[in-house]
Protein backbone atom coordinates (compact mmCIF):
# COMPACT_ATOMS: atom_id res chain seq x y z
CA UNK A 1 0.00 0.00 0.00
CA UNK A 2 1.32 3.45 -0.84
CA UNK A 3 -0.01 6.49 1.02
CA UNK A 4 1.42 9.91 1.71
CA UNK A 5 4.73 9.05 0.07
CA UNK A 6 5.26 6.00 2.31
CA UNK A 7 5.27 2.41 1.17
CA UNK A 8 3.68 0.21 3.79
CA UNK A 9 4.34 -3.46 3.16
CA UNK A 10 3.02 -4.96 6.37
CA UNK A 11 -0.15 -3.09 7.29
CA UNK A 12 -1.14 -4.94 10.51
CA UNK A 13 2.26 -4.35 12.09
CA UNK A 14 2.24 -0.70 11.02
CA UNK A 15 -1.25 -0.04 12.35
CA UNK A 16 -0.45 -1.84 15.63
CA UNK A 17 2.55 0.45 16.00
CA UNK A 18 0.35 3.49 15.33
CA UNK A 19 -2.16 2.32 17.96
CA UNK A 20 0.64 1.80 20.51
CA UNK A 21 2.13 5.26 19.90
CA UNK A 22 -1.26 7.01 20.07
CA UNK A 23 -2.18 5.13 23.26
CA UNK A 24 1.09 6.19 24.86
CA UNK A 25 0.62 9.81 23.81
CA UNK A 26 -2.93 9.83 25.19
CA UNK A 27 -1.67 8.53 28.55
CA UNK A 28 0.78 11.42 29.02
CA UNK A 29 -1.86 14.10 29.82
CA UNK A 30 -3.46 11.74 32.35
CA UNK A 31 -0.13 11.26 34.07
CA UNK A 32 0.65 14.97 34.09
CA UNK A 33 -2.79 16.34 35.04
CA UNK A 34 -4.00 13.68 37.42
CA UNK A 35 -1.55 14.46 40.19
CA UNK A 36 -2.66 13.35 43.62
CA UNK A 37 -0.94 14.28 46.89
CA UNK A 38 1.57 11.41 46.99
CA UNK A 39 2.23 11.64 43.26
CA UNK A 40 3.00 8.68 41.11
CA UNK A 41 4.83 5.84 42.77
CA UNK A 42 6.73 3.68 40.33
CA UNK A 43 7.39 0.25 41.76
CA UNK A 44 9.57 -1.93 39.50
CA UNK A 45 7.11 -4.82 39.67
CA UNK A 46 4.18 -2.52 38.87
CA UNK A 47 6.02 -1.06 35.88
CA UNK A 48 6.75 -4.59 34.67
CA UNK A 49 3.06 -5.47 34.91
CA UNK A 50 2.11 -2.21 33.19
CA UNK A 51 4.39 -2.82 30.22
CA UNK A 52 3.49 -6.52 30.11
CA UNK A 53 -0.21 -5.75 29.90
CA UNK A 54 0.46 -3.12 27.22
CA UNK A 55 2.53 -5.61 25.23
CA UNK A 56 -0.19 -8.27 25.33
CA UNK A 57 -2.88 -5.71 24.48
CA UNK A 58 -0.88 -4.61 21.43
CA UNK A 59 -0.23 -8.26 20.51
CA UNK A 60 -3.97 -8.94 20.69
CA UNK A 61 -4.71 -5.97 18.44
CA UNK A 62 -2.01 -7.10 15.99
CA UNK A 63 -3.31 -10.66 15.88
CA UNK A 64 -6.87 -9.39 15.41
CA UNK A 65 -5.76 -7.31 12.43
CA UNK A 66 -3.82 -10.23 10.99
CA UNK A 67 -6.85 -12.49 11.39
CA UNK A 68 -9.11 -9.92 9.73
CA UNK A 69 -6.72 -9.48 6.79
CA UNK A 70 -6.15 -13.20 6.22
CA UNK A 71 -9.48 -14.75 7.22
CA UNK A 72 -13.11 -14.21 6.40
CA UNK A 73 -14.68 -11.40 8.43
CA UNK A 74 -17.84 -13.46 8.96
CA UNK A 75 -15.79 -16.06 10.82
CA UNK A 76 -13.20 -13.84 12.53
CA UNK A 77 -15.61 -11.20 13.87
CA UNK A 78 -17.67 -13.58 16.09
CA UNK A 79 -14.48 -15.11 17.46
CA UNK A 80 -13.12 -11.65 18.34
CA UNK A 81 -16.51 -10.81 19.89
CA UNK A 82 -15.95 -13.50 22.54
CA UNK A 83 -13.17 -11.41 24.15
CA UNK A 84 -15.41 -10.10 27.00
CA UNK A 85 -16.38 -13.67 27.84
CA UNK A 86 -12.75 -14.72 28.22
CA UNK A 87 -11.99 -11.58 30.22
CA UNK A 88 -14.80 -12.50 32.61
CA UNK A 89 -13.56 -16.07 33.00
CA UNK A 90 -9.96 -14.96 33.60
CA UNK A 91 -11.14 -12.36 36.10
CA UNK A 92 -13.10 -15.03 37.98
CA UNK A 93 -10.04 -17.28 38.13
CA UNK A 94 -7.24 -14.78 38.80
CA UNK A 95 -9.01 -12.07 40.80
CA UNK A 96 -11.09 -14.38 42.97
CA UNK A 97 -12.20 -12.36 45.98
CA UNK A 98 -10.69 -9.10 44.70
CA UNK A 99 -12.98 -8.45 41.73
CA UNK A 100 -16.69 -8.38 42.45
CA UNK A 101 -18.48 -10.34 39.73
CA UNK A 102 -22.23 -10.47 40.12
CA UNK A 103 -24.89 -12.34 38.21
CA UNK A 104 -25.74 -9.08 36.52
CA UNK A 105 -22.15 -8.75 35.26
CA UNK A 106 -22.21 -12.30 33.92
CA UNK A 107 -25.55 -11.79 32.17
CA UNK A 108 -24.36 -8.48 30.71
CA UNK A 109 -21.19 -10.08 29.36
CA UNK A 110 -23.13 -12.94 27.81
CA UNK A 111 -25.63 -10.48 26.28
CA UNK A 112 -22.82 -8.43 24.72
CA UNK A 113 -21.15 -11.52 23.25
CA UNK A 114 -24.40 -12.98 21.90
CA UNK A 115 -25.52 -9.62 20.51
CA UNK A 116 -22.21 -9.00 18.76
CA UNK A 117 -22.22 -12.47 17.24
CA UNK A 118 -25.84 -12.02 16.12
CA UNK A 119 -24.96 -8.71 14.43
CA UNK A 120 -21.88 -10.24 12.78
CA UNK A 121 -23.82 -13.23 11.46
CA UNK A 122 -27.00 -11.33 10.60
CA UNK A 123 -27.90 -10.25 7.11
DSSP file (Angstrom, degrees, kcal/mol; ACC not computed):
  #  RESIDUE AA STRUCTURE BP1 BP2  ACC     N-H-->O    O-->H-N    N-H-->O    O-->H-N    TCO  KAPPA ALPHA  PHI   PSI    X-CA   Y-CA   Z-CA
    1    1 A X              0   0    0      0, 0.0     7,-3.1     0, 0.0     2,-0.5   0.000 360.0 360.0 360.0 139.4    0.0    0.0    0.0
    2    2 A X  E     +A    7   0A   0      5,-0.2     2,-0.4     7,-0.0     5,-0.2  -0.967 360.0 155.7-124.6 116.6    1.3    3.5   -0.8
    3    3 A X  E >   -A    6   0A   0      3,-1.9     3,-2.5    -2,-0.5     0, 0.0  -1.000  64.3  -4.0-140.3 139.6    0.0    6.5    1.0
    4    4 A X  T 3  S-     0   0    0     -2,-0.4     3,-0.1     1,-0.3    -1,-0.1   0.809 127.5 -55.3  52.9  36.9    1.4    9.9    1.7
    5    5 A X  T 3  S+     0   0    0      1,-0.3     2,-0.4    -3,-0.0    -1,-0.3   0.501 114.8 113.4  79.0   2.4    4.7    9.0    0.1
    6    6 A X  E <   -A    3   0A   0     -3,-2.5    -3,-1.9     2,-0.0     2,-0.7  -0.863  59.2-143.6-108.4 142.1    5.3    6.0    2.3
    7    7 A X  E     -A    2   0A   0     -2,-0.4     2,-0.7    -5,-0.2    -5,-0.2  -0.921  16.2-166.7-102.9 117.6    5.3    2.4    1.2
    8    8 A X        +     0   0    0     -7,-3.1     3,-0.2    -2,-0.7    -2,-0.0  -0.908  14.6 170.7-107.9 113.4    3.7    0.2    3.8
    9    9 A X  S    S+     0   0    0     -2,-0.7     2,-0.5     1,-0.2    -1,-0.2   0.768  74.5  39.8 -94.2 -27.8    4.3   -3.5    3.2
   10   10 A X     >  +     0   0    0      1,-0.2     4,-2.1    -9,-0.1     3,-0.2  -0.766  67.0 179.2-124.8  86.0    3.0   -5.0    6.4
   11   11 A X  H  > S+     0   0    0     -2,-0.5     4,-3.0    -3,-0.2     5,-0.3   0.873  75.3  54.1 -59.9 -45.8   -0.1   -3.1    7.3
   12   12 A X  H  > S+     0   0    0      1,-0.2     4,-2.1     2,-0.2    -1,-0.2   0.910 111.8  45.6 -59.0 -40.8   -1.1   -4.9   10.5
   13   13 A X  H  > S+     0   0    0     -3,-0.2     4,-2.1     2,-0.2    -1,-0.2   0.920 114.3  49.3 -66.6 -42.1    2.3   -4.3   12.1
   14   14 A X  H  X S+     0   0    0     -4,-2.1     4,-2.3     1,-0.2    -2,-0.2   0.938 112.9  45.6 -62.0 -47.7    2.2   -0.7   11.0
   15   15 A X  H  X S+     0   0    0     -4,-3.0     4,-2.3     1,-0.2    -1,-0.2   0.835 110.4  54.0 -69.2 -31.4   -1.3    0.0   12.4
   16   16 A X  H  X S+     0   0    0     -4,-2.1     4,-2.3    -5,-0.3    -1,-0.2   0.896 109.0  49.6 -65.4 -39.2   -0.4   -1.8   15.6
   17   17 A X  H  X S+     0   0    0     -4,-2.1     4,-2.5     2,-0.2    -2,-0.2   0.915 110.0  50.5 -63.0 -43.3    2.6    0.5   16.0
   18   18 A X  H  X S+     0   0    0     -4,-2.3     4,-2.6     1,-0.2     5,-0.2   0.916 110.5  49.5 -61.4 -43.4    0.4    3.5   15.3
   19   19 A X  H  X S+     0   0    0     -4,-2.3     4,-2.4     1,-0.2    -1,-0.2   0.906 111.2  49.8 -62.6 -41.8   -2.2    2.3   18.0
   20   20 A X  H  X S+     0   0    0     -4,-2.3     4,-2.1     2,-0.2    -2,-0.2   0.917 112.5  46.4 -64.3 -43.4    0.6    1.8   20.5
   21   21 A X  H  X S+     0   0    0     -4,-2.5     4,-2.5     2,-0.2    -2,-0.2   0.926 114.0  47.5 -66.2 -44.4    2.1    5.3   19.9
   22   22 A X  H  X S+     0   0    0     -4,-2.6     4,-2.2     2,-0.2    -2,-0.2   0.898 111.2  51.8 -64.5 -40.2   -1.3    7.0   20.1
   23   23 A X  H  X S+     0   0    0     -4,-2.4     4,-1.1    -5,-0.2    -1,-0.2   0.915 111.1  47.8 -62.2 -42.3   -2.2    5.1   23.3
   24   24 A X  H >X S+     0   0    0     -4,-2.1     4,-1.1     1,-0.2     3,-0.5   0.926 111.7  49.4 -63.6 -44.6    1.1    6.2   24.9
   25   25 A X  H 3X S+     0   0    0     -4,-2.5     4,-0.7     1,-0.2     3,-0.2   0.849 109.2  52.6 -65.3 -33.1    0.6    9.8   23.8
   26   26 A X  H 3X S+     0   0    0     -4,-2.2     4,-0.6     1,-0.2    -1,-0.2   0.731 105.1  56.4 -74.3 -20.8   -2.9    9.8   25.2
   27   27 A X  H <X S+     0   0    0     -4,-1.1     4,-2.1    -3,-0.5    -1,-0.2   0.756  91.2  73.3 -80.1 -24.7   -1.7    8.5   28.6
   28   28 A X  H  X S+     0   0    0     -4,-1.1     4,-2.5    -3,-0.2     5,-0.2   0.921  94.7  48.7 -59.8 -48.3    0.8   11.4   29.0
   29   29 A X  H  X S+     0   0    0     -4,-0.7     4,-3.0     1,-0.2     5,-0.3   0.893 110.5  53.1 -60.4 -36.1   -1.9   14.1   29.8
   30   30 A X  H  X S+     0   0    0     -4,-0.6     4,-1.8     1,-0.2    -1,-0.2   0.923 110.9  46.5 -61.9 -43.2   -3.5   11.7   32.4
   31   31 A X  H  < S+     0   0    0     -4,-2.1    -2,-0.2     1,-0.2    -1,-0.2   0.906 118.4  41.5 -65.1 -41.3   -0.1   11.3   34.1
   32   32 A X  H  < S+     0   0    0     -4,-2.5     3,-0.3    -5,-0.2    -2,-0.2   0.876 122.9  35.8 -76.5 -37.7    0.7   15.0   34.1
   33   33 A X  H  < S+     0   0    0     -4,-3.0     2,-0.7    -5,-0.2    -3,-0.2   0.661 103.9  69.0 -93.9 -17.2   -2.8   16.3   35.0
   34   34 A X     <  +     0   0    0     -4,-1.8     2,-0.5    -5,-0.3    -1,-0.2  -0.357  66.6 156.7 -99.5  53.9   -4.0   13.7   37.4
   35   35 A X        -     0   0    0     -2,-0.7     2,-0.2    -3,-0.3    -3,-0.1  -0.683  19.8-170.3 -82.7 123.1   -1.5   14.5   40.2
   36   36 A X    >   -     0   0    0     -2,-0.5     3,-0.6     1,-0.0     4,-0.1  -0.519  41.8 -88.0-100.9 177.6   -2.7   13.4   43.6
   37   37 A X  T 3  S+     0   0    0      1,-0.3     3,-0.1    -2,-0.2    -1,-0.0   0.920 126.3  40.1 -56.3 -51.0   -0.9   14.3   46.9
   38   38 A X  T 3  S-     0   0    0      1,-0.2    -1,-0.3     3,-0.0    -3,-0.0   0.688 102.9-146.4 -75.1 -12.3    1.6   11.4   47.0
   39   39 A X    <   -     0   0    0     -3,-0.6     2,-0.3     2,-0.1    -1,-0.2  -0.227  43.7 -30.7  76.7-174.2    2.2   11.6   43.3
   40   40 A X        -     0   0    0     -9,-0.1     2,-0.6    -3,-0.1    -5,-0.0  -0.621  55.7-156.5 -81.1 135.7    3.0    8.7   41.1
   41   41 A X        -     0   0    0     -2,-0.3     2,-0.9     2,-0.0    -2,-0.1  -0.955   4.9-158.2-114.8 115.8    4.8    5.8   42.8
   42   42 A X        -     0   0    0     -2,-0.6     2,-0.4     4,-0.1     3,-0.0  -0.799   9.8-175.1-100.3 100.0    6.7    3.7   40.3
   43   43 A X     >  -     0   0    0     -2,-0.9     4,-2.6     1,-0.1     5,-0.2  -0.768  29.7-129.1 -88.5 137.9    7.4    0.2   41.8
   44   44 A X  H  > S+     0   0    0     -2,-0.4     4,-2.1     1,-0.2     5,-0.1   0.880 109.4  48.8 -55.7 -39.9    9.6   -1.9   39.5
   45   45 A X  H  > S+     0   0    0      2,-0.2     4,-2.2     1,-0.2    -1,-0.2   0.892 111.2  50.1 -68.6 -37.9    7.1   -4.8   39.7
   46   46 A X  H  > S+     0   0    0      2,-0.2     4,-2.5     1,-0.2    -2,-0.2   0.889 110.1  50.1 -66.0 -39.5    4.2   -2.5   38.9
   47   47 A X  H  X S+     0   0    0     -4,-2.6     4,-2.8     2,-0.2     5,-0.3   0.899 109.2  52.5 -65.1 -39.9    6.0   -1.1   35.9
   48   48 A X  H  X S+     0   0    0     -4,-2.1     4,-2.4    -5,-0.2    -2,-0.2   0.924 111.6  45.5 -61.1 -44.7    6.7   -4.6   34.7
   49   49 A X  H  X S+     0   0    0     -4,-2.2     4,-2.6     2,-0.2     5,-0.2   0.891 111.8  53.3 -64.9 -39.2    3.1   -5.5   34.9
   50   50 A X  H  X S+     0   0    0     -4,-2.5     4,-2.0     2,-0.2    -2,-0.2   0.947 114.0  40.1 -60.7 -50.7    2.1   -2.2   33.2
   51   51 A X  H  X S+     0   0    0     -4,-2.8     4,-2.5     2,-0.2    -1,-0.2   0.855 114.1  54.8 -70.4 -33.6    4.4   -2.8   30.2
   52   52 A X  H  X S+     0   0    0     -4,-2.4     4,-2.4    -5,-0.3    -2,-0.2   0.925 109.5  46.2 -63.3 -44.1    3.5   -6.5   30.1
   53   53 A X  H  X S+     0   0    0     -4,-2.6     4,-2.1     1,-0.2    -2,-0.2   0.887 112.9  50.6 -67.1 -37.0   -0.2   -5.8   29.9
   54   54 A X  H  X S+     0   0    0     -4,-2.0     4,-2.4    -5,-0.2    -2,-0.2   0.899 109.7  51.0 -64.7 -40.1    0.5   -3.1   27.2
   55   55 A X  H  X S+     0   0    0     -4,-2.5     4,-2.5     1,-0.2    -2,-0.2   0.938 112.5  44.8 -61.8 -47.5    2.5   -5.6   25.2
   56   56 A X  H  X S+     0   0    0     -4,-2.4     4,-2.2     2,-0.2    -1,-0.2   0.831 111.7  53.2 -70.5 -30.4   -0.2   -8.3   25.3
   57   57 A X  H  X S+     0   0    0     -4,-2.1     4,-2.1     2,-0.2    -1,-0.2   0.929 112.1  45.0 -65.5 -45.0   -2.9   -5.7   24.5
   58   58 A X  H  X S+     0   0    0     -4,-2.4     4,-2.6     2,-0.2    -2,-0.2   0.885 111.9  52.6 -65.7 -38.4   -0.9   -4.6   21.4
   59   59 A X  H  X S+     0   0    0     -4,-2.5     4,-2.8     2,-0.2    -1,-0.2   0.903 108.8  50.4 -62.7 -41.3   -0.2   -8.3   20.5
   60   60 A X  H  X S+     0   0    0     -4,-2.2     4,-2.1     2,-0.2    -2,-0.2   0.908 111.3  47.7 -62.9 -42.0   -4.0   -8.9   20.7
   61   61 A X  H  X S+     0   0    0     -4,-2.1     4,-2.3     2,-0.2    -2,-0.2   0.909 112.8  49.4 -64.8 -41.4   -4.7   -6.0   18.4
   62   62 A X  H  X S+     0   0    0     -4,-2.6     4,-2.5     1,-0.2    -2,-0.2   0.935 112.0  47.0 -62.9 -46.8   -2.0   -7.1   16.0
   63   63 A X  H  X S+     0   0    0     -4,-2.8     4,-2.5     1,-0.2    -1,-0.2   0.848 110.3  53.7 -66.3 -33.1   -3.3  -10.7   15.9
   64   64 A X  H  X S+     0   0    0     -4,-2.1     4,-2.4    -5,-0.2    -1,-0.2   0.926 110.6  46.5 -64.8 -44.1   -6.9   -9.4   15.4
   65   65 A X  H  X S+     0   0    0     -4,-2.3     4,-1.9     2,-0.2    -2,-0.2   0.898 112.5  50.0 -64.8 -40.2   -5.8   -7.3   12.4
   66   66 A X  H  X S+     0   0    0     -4,-2.5     4,-1.9     2,-0.2     5,-0.3   0.924 111.5  48.8 -63.3 -43.6   -3.8  -10.2   11.0
   67   67 A X  H  X S+     0   0    0     -4,-2.5     4,-2.7     1,-0.2    -2,-0.2   0.901 111.6  49.3 -63.2 -40.2   -6.8  -12.5   11.4
   68   68 A X  H  < S+     0   0    0     -4,-2.4    -1,-0.2     1,-0.2    -2,-0.2   0.827 113.5  46.4 -69.8 -30.1   -9.1   -9.9    9.7
   69   69 A X  H  < S+     0   0    0     -4,-1.9    -1,-0.2    -5,-0.2    -2,-0.2   0.774 123.6  32.2 -82.4 -25.0   -6.7   -9.5    6.8
   70   70 A X  H  < S+     0   0    0     -4,-1.9    -2,-0.2    -5,-0.2    -3,-0.2   0.734 116.8  51.2-102.9 -25.9   -6.2  -13.2    6.2
   71   71 A X  S  < S-     0   0    0     -4,-2.7     2,-0.4    -5,-0.3     3,-0.0  -0.443  94.3 -82.3-106.1 179.4   -9.5  -14.7    7.2
   72   72 A X    >>  -     0   0    0     -2,-0.1     4,-2.7     1,-0.1     3,-1.1  -0.686  31.4-138.3 -82.7 133.2  -13.1  -14.2    6.4
   73   73 A X  H 3> S+     0   0    0     -2,-0.4     4,-2.5     1,-0.3     5,-0.3   0.838 101.8  62.2 -60.9 -34.5  -14.7  -11.4    8.4
   74   74 A X  H 34 S+     0   0    0      1,-0.2     4,-0.4     2,-0.2    -1,-0.3   0.800 114.3  34.1 -63.9 -28.5  -17.8  -13.5    9.0
   75   75 A X  H <> S+     0   0    0     -3,-1.1     4,-1.1     2,-0.1    -2,-0.2   0.857 120.3  46.9 -91.7 -42.7  -15.8  -16.1   10.8
   76   76 A X  H  X S+     0   0    0     -4,-2.7     4,-2.6     1,-0.2     5,-0.2   0.897 104.0  60.9 -69.9 -41.3  -13.2  -13.8   12.5
   77   77 A X  H  X S+     0   0    0     -4,-2.5     4,-2.0     1,-0.2    -1,-0.2   0.900 104.5  46.5 -58.9 -46.7  -15.6  -11.2   13.9
   78   78 A X  H  4 S+     0   0    0     -4,-0.4     4,-0.5    -5,-0.3    -1,-0.2   0.872 112.4  51.9 -64.5 -32.9  -17.7  -13.6   16.1
   79   79 A X  H >< S+     0   0    0     -4,-1.1     3,-1.2     1,-0.2    -2,-0.2   0.931 111.0  46.6 -66.7 -43.4  -14.5  -15.1   17.5
   80   80 A X  H >< S+     0   0    0     -4,-2.6     3,-1.7     1,-0.2    -1,-0.2   0.835 103.7  64.9 -64.7 -31.9  -13.1  -11.7   18.3
   81   81 A X  T >< S+     0   0    0     -4,-2.0     3,-0.5     1,-0.3     4,-0.3   0.649  88.0  69.4 -67.7 -14.0  -16.5  -10.8   19.9
   82   82 A X  T X>  +     0   0    0     -3,-1.2     4,-1.8    -4,-0.5     3,-0.5   0.454  68.8 100.9 -82.8   1.2  -15.9  -13.5   22.5
   83   83 A X  H <> S+     0   0    0     -3,-1.7     4,-2.4     1,-0.2    -1,-0.2   0.893  77.5  52.6 -54.2 -45.9  -13.2  -11.4   24.2
   84   84 A X  H <> S+     0   0    0     -3,-0.5     4,-2.2     1,-0.2    -1,-0.2   0.864 106.6  54.8 -60.6 -32.5  -15.4  -10.1   27.0
   85   85 A X  H <> S+     0   0    0     -3,-0.5     4,-2.2    -4,-0.3    -1,-0.2   0.928 110.1  44.6 -65.6 -44.3  -16.4  -13.7   27.8
   86   86 A X  H  X S+     0   0    0     -4,-1.8     4,-2.7     2,-0.2     5,-0.2   0.868 110.8  54.9 -68.4 -35.1  -12.7  -14.7   28.2
   87   87 A X  H  X S+     0   0    0     -4,-2.4     4,-2.3    -5,-0.2    -1,-0.2   0.905 108.9  48.8 -62.4 -40.3  -12.0  -11.6   30.2
   88   88 A X  H  X S+     0   0    0     -4,-2.2     4,-2.1     2,-0.2    -2,-0.2   0.925 112.1  47.7 -64.4 -44.9  -14.8  -12.5   32.6
   89   89 A X  H  X S+     0   0    0     -4,-2.2     4,-1.9     2,-0.2    -2,-0.2   0.925 113.5  47.2 -64.2 -44.3  -13.6  -16.1   33.0
   90   90 A X  H  X S+     0   0    0     -4,-2.7     4,-3.2     1,-0.2     5,-0.5   0.893 111.0  52.3 -64.5 -39.0  -10.0  -15.0   33.6
   91   91 A X  H  X S+     0   0    0     -4,-2.3     4,-1.3    -5,-0.2     8,-0.2   0.876 108.5  51.0 -65.2 -36.1  -11.1  -12.4   36.1
   92   92 A X  H  < S+     0   0    0     -4,-2.1    -1,-0.2    -5,-0.1    -2,-0.2   0.873 117.6  39.4 -66.3 -36.4  -13.1  -15.0   38.0
   93   93 A X  H >< S+     0   0    0     -4,-1.9     3,-0.6    -5,-0.2    -2,-0.2   0.945 126.1  30.8 -79.4 -49.9  -10.0  -17.3   38.1
   94   94 A X  H 3< S+     0   0    0     -4,-3.2    -3,-0.2     1,-0.2    -2,-0.1   0.913 124.4  41.2 -80.2 -43.8   -7.2  -14.8   38.8
   95   95 A X  T >X S+     0   0    0     -4,-1.3     4,-2.5    -5,-0.5     3,-1.6  -0.088  75.5 161.0-100.2  35.4   -9.0  -12.1   40.8
   96   96 A X  T <4 S+     0   0    0     -3,-0.6     4,-0.1     1,-0.3    -4,-0.1  -0.387  75.7   4.5 -58.4 120.3  -11.1  -14.4   43.0
   97   97 A X  T 34 S+     0   0    0      2,-0.5    -1,-0.3    -2,-0.2     3,-0.1   0.141 125.6  68.2  90.4 -20.1  -12.2  -12.4   46.0
   98   98 A X  T <4 S+     0   0    0     -3,-1.6     2,-0.5     1,-0.2    -2,-0.2   0.778  93.9  54.5 -99.1 -34.2  -10.7   -9.1   44.7
   99   99 A X  S  < S-     0   0    0     -4,-2.5     2,-0.8    -8,-0.2    -2,-0.5  -0.894  81.4-136.2-105.1 124.8  -13.0   -8.4   41.7
  100  100 A X        -     0   0    0     -2,-0.5     2,-0.6    -4,-0.1    -4,-0.1  -0.713  25.7-179.7 -84.9 111.7  -16.7   -8.4   42.5
  101  101 A X        -     0   0    0     -2,-0.8     2,-0.2    -9,-0.1    -2,-0.0  -0.953   6.5-173.9-114.8 115.7  -18.5  -10.3   39.7
  102  102 A X     >  -     0   0    0     -2,-0.6     4,-2.1     1,-0.1     5,-0.2  -0.512  41.3-103.8-102.0 171.5  -22.2  -10.5   40.1
  103  103 A X  H  > S+     0   0    0      1,-0.2     4,-2.7     2,-0.2     5,-0.2   0.850 123.1  57.3 -60.9 -34.2  -24.9  -12.3   38.2
  104  104 A X  H  > S+     0   0    0      2,-0.2     4,-2.3     1,-0.2    -1,-0.2   0.889 105.4  49.6 -65.0 -39.2  -25.7   -9.1   36.5
  105  105 A X  H  > S+     0   0    0      2,-0.2     4,-2.4     1,-0.2    -2,-0.2   0.918 112.0  48.4 -64.1 -44.4  -22.2   -8.7   35.3
  106  106 A X  H  X S+     0   0    0     -4,-2.1     4,-2.4     2,-0.2    -2,-0.2   0.931 113.0  46.8 -62.7 -46.4  -22.2  -12.3   33.9
  107  107 A X  H  X S+     0   0    0     -4,-2.7     4,-2.4     1,-0.2    -1,-0.2   0.889 112.1  51.1 -64.6 -38.4  -25.6  -11.8   32.2
  108  108 A X  H  X S+     0   0    0     -4,-2.3     4,-2.3     2,-0.2    -1,-0.2   0.907 110.4  48.8 -64.2 -41.9  -24.4   -8.5   30.7
  109  109 A X  H  X S+     0   0    0     -4,-2.4     4,-2.3     2,-0.2    -2,-0.2   0.926 112.7  47.4 -63.6 -45.2  -21.2  -10.1   29.4
  110  110 A X  H  X S+     0   0    0     -4,-2.4     4,-2.8     1,-0.2     5,-0.3   0.899 111.1  51.9 -63.6 -40.0  -23.1  -12.9   27.8
  111  111 A X  H  X S+     0   0    0     -4,-2.4     4,-2.6     2,-0.2    -1,-0.2   0.898 109.9  49.2 -64.1 -40.1  -25.6  -10.5   26.3
  112  112 A X  H  X S+     0   0    0     -4,-2.3     4,-2.4     2,-0.2     5,-0.2   0.932 113.8  45.8 -64.3 -45.2  -22.8   -8.4   24.7
  113  113 A X  H  X S+     0   0    0     -4,-2.3     4,-2.3     2,-0.2    -2,-0.2   0.942 115.9  44.8 -64.1 -48.1  -21.2  -11.5   23.2
  114  114 A X  H  X S+     0   0    0     -4,-2.8     4,-2.5     1,-0.2    -2,-0.2   0.908 114.4  49.8 -64.2 -41.8  -24.4  -13.0   21.9
  115  115 A X  H  X S+     0   0    0     -4,-2.6     4,-2.2    -5,-0.3    -1,-0.2   0.904 111.2  48.3 -64.1 -41.6  -25.5   -9.6   20.5
  116  116 A X  H  X S+     0   0    0     -4,-2.4     4,-2.4    -5,-0.2    -1,-0.2   0.909 113.0  47.7 -66.1 -41.5  -22.2   -9.0   18.8
  117  117 A X  H  X S+     0   0    0     -4,-2.3     4,-2.4    -5,-0.2     5,-0.2   0.905 110.9  51.8 -65.3 -40.2  -22.2  -12.5   17.2
  118  118 A X  H  X S+     0   0    0     -4,-2.5     4,-1.5     1,-0.2    -2,-0.2   0.897 111.7  46.7 -63.9 -39.3  -25.8  -12.0   16.1
  119  119 A X  H  < S+     0   0    0     -4,-2.2    -1,-0.2     2,-0.2    -2,-0.2   0.912 113.2  49.5 -67.1 -41.3  -25.0   -8.7   14.4
  120  120 A X  H  < S+     0   0    0     -4,-2.4    -2,-0.2     1,-0.2    -1,-0.2   0.872 118.8  37.7 -66.2 -36.6  -21.9  -10.2   12.8
  121  121 A X  H  < S+     0   0    0     -4,-2.4    -1,-0.2    -5,-0.2    -2,-0.2   0.639  98.2 100.8 -90.1 -15.0  -23.8  -13.2   11.5
  122  122 A X     <        0   0    0     -4,-1.5    -3,-0.0    -5,-0.2    -4,-0.0  -0.171 360.0 360.0 -68.9 164.0  -27.0  -11.3   10.6
  123  123 A X              0   0    0      0, 0.0    -1,-0.1     0, 0.0    -4,-0.1   0.406 360.0 360.0-112.5 360.0  -27.9  -10.2    7.1
